[in-house]
């Protein structure tokens, strides 16, 4: 019984660590190329290394040229913003867009 409890405790710890790592998401850092606010969200086009992508998060004051950091939460393909009347090929949703 003690052996089973140790195995279950180890499994719970490993699962907890794996779940925490997954929940954290990948950290992205880059420079804003374009930005717009709409419907309580800020949309930013970010250049990170050789990659350019769009992200959206809660409204925040940022400008072109600002360095930002954000944690990846979810990607959506062909996302249409009704308030912007625009469709993004691929858009990353984040919980916060933080200036660096």
Kinemage of the C-alpha trace (Angstrom):
@kinemage 1
@onewidth
@group {chain A} dominant
@subgroup {mainchain}
@vectorlist {calphas} color= white
{ca unk a 1} P 0.000 0.000 0.000
{ca unk a 2} L 2.839 2.412 0.837
{ca unk a 3} L 4.490 1.627 -2.503
{ca unk a 4} L 1.223 2.442 -4.350
{ca unk a 5} L 0.897 5.745 -2.468
{ca unk a 6} L 4.463 6.718 -3.455
{ca unk a 7} L 3.781 5.855 -7.100
{ca unk a 8} L 0.549 7.889 -7.101
{ca unk a 9} L 2.272 10.838 -5.403
{ca unk a 10} L 5.099 10.765 -7.979
{ca unk a 11} L 2.587 10.566 -10.844
{ca unk a 12} L 0.605 13.493 -9.425
{ca unk a 13} L 3.788 15.553 -9.118
{ca unk a 14} L 4.862 14.791 -12.688
{ca unk a 15} L 1.363 15.516 -13.997
{ca unk a 16} L 1.254 18.777 -12.028
{ca unk a 17} L 4.592 19.910 -13.433
{ca unk a 18} L 3.572 18.986 -16.986
{ca unk a 19} L 0.233 20.767 -16.570
{ca unk a 20} L 1.917 23.904 -15.188
{ca unk a 21} L 4.390 23.988 -18.070
{ca unk a 22} L 1.578 23.605 -20.583
{ca unk a 23} L -0.506 26.315 -18.907
{ca unk a 24} L 2.425 28.744 -18.969
{ca unk a 25} L 2.577 28.817 -22.762
{ca unk a 26} L 5.460 30.027 -24.875
{ca unk a 27} L 6.810 33.497 -24.128
{ca unk a 28} L 7.032 35.767 -27.172
{ca unk a 29} L 9.053 38.993 -27.336
{ca unk a 30} L 9.266 41.390 -30.225
{ca unk a 31} L 8.733 44.834 -31.686
{ca unk a 32} L 5.315 46.236 -32.616
{ca unk a 33} L 4.990 46.949 -36.340
{ca unk a 34} L 1.307 47.925 -36.230
{ca unk a 35} L -1.381 48.253 -33.557
{ca unk a 36} L -5.079 49.010 -33.239
{ca unk a 37} L -7.714 48.956 -30.498
{ca unk a 38} L -11.251 47.694 -30.866
{ca unk a 39} L -13.937 46.175 -28.680
{ca unk a 40} L -11.810 46.317 -25.519
{ca unk a 41} L -8.881 44.530 -27.173
{ca unk a 42} L -5.528 45.684 -28.475
{ca unk a 43} L -4.318 44.014 -31.647
{ca unk a 44} L -0.583 44.125 -32.331
{ca unk a 45} L 1.471 42.998 -35.287
{ca unk a 46} L 4.772 41.833 -33.806
{ca unk a 47} L 8.138 41.076 -35.382
{ca unk a 48} L 9.940 38.383 -33.398
{ca unk a 49} L 13.232 37.447 -35.034
{ca unk a 50} L 12.417 36.479 -38.624
{ca unk a 51} L 8.722 35.913 -37.845
{ca unk a 52} L 5.840 38.388 -37.998
{ca unk a 53} L 2.469 37.619 -36.389
{ca unk a 54} L -0.681 39.256 -35.020
{ca unk a 55} L -1.703 38.976 -31.368
{ca unk a 56} L -4.679 40.277 -29.399
{ca unk a 57} L -5.118 40.859 -25.681
{ca unk a 58} L -6.879 43.156 -23.222
{ca unk a 59} L -6.670 46.801 -24.267
{ca unk a 60} L -3.361 48.459 -23.398
{ca unk a 61} L -1.598 51.626 -24.557
{ca unk a 62} L 1.208 50.627 -26.931
{ca unk a 63} L 2.715 52.227 -30.014
{ca unk a 64} L 4.574 51.171 -33.129
{ca unk a 65} L 8.193 50.494 -32.230
{ca unk a 66} L 7.458 49.435 -28.629
{ca unk a 67} L 9.144 46.250 -27.430
{ca unk a 68} L 6.568 43.863 -25.951
{ca unk a 69} L 6.352 40.499 -24.258
{ca unk a 70} L 3.378 38.149 -24.112
{ca unk a 71} L 2.588 34.558 -23.202
{ca unk a 72} L 0.937 32.441 -25.886
{ca unk a 73} L -2.500 31.177 -24.857
{ca unk a 74} L -4.352 30.208 -28.025
{ca unk a 75} L -4.016 30.533 -31.798
{ca unk a 76} L -7.013 31.019 -34.088
{ca unk a 77} L -6.984 30.664 -37.865
{ca unk a 78} L -9.118 32.900 -40.085
{ca unk a 79} L -10.306 34.919 -37.079
{ca unk a 80} L -12.760 37.671 -38.014
{ca unk a 81} L -13.024 40.730 -35.795
{ca unk a 82} L -16.510 42.099 -36.328
{ca unk a 83} L -15.606 45.456 -34.756
{ca unk a 84} L -12.566 45.877 -37.019
{ca unk a 85} L -14.333 44.314 -40.017
{ca unk a 86} L -11.129 42.401 -40.672
{ca unk a 87} L -10.085 38.760 -40.887
{ca unk a 88} L -6.671 37.697 -39.577
{ca unk a 89} L -5.131 34.626 -41.259
{ca unk a 90} L -3.677 33.589 -37.893
{ca unk a 91} L -4.109 35.397 -34.563
{ca unk a 92} L -2.592 34.614 -31.168
{ca unk a 93} L -4.721 35.446 -28.129
{ca unk a 94} L -2.846 36.457 -24.968
{ca unk a 95} L -3.811 37.446 -21.426
{ca unk a 96} L -1.566 40.513 -21.453
{ca unk a 97} L 0.583 42.548 -23.821
{ca unk a 98} L 3.387 43.892 -21.610
{ca unk a 99} L 5.848 46.627 -22.598
{ca unk a 100} L 9.497 45.667 -22.097
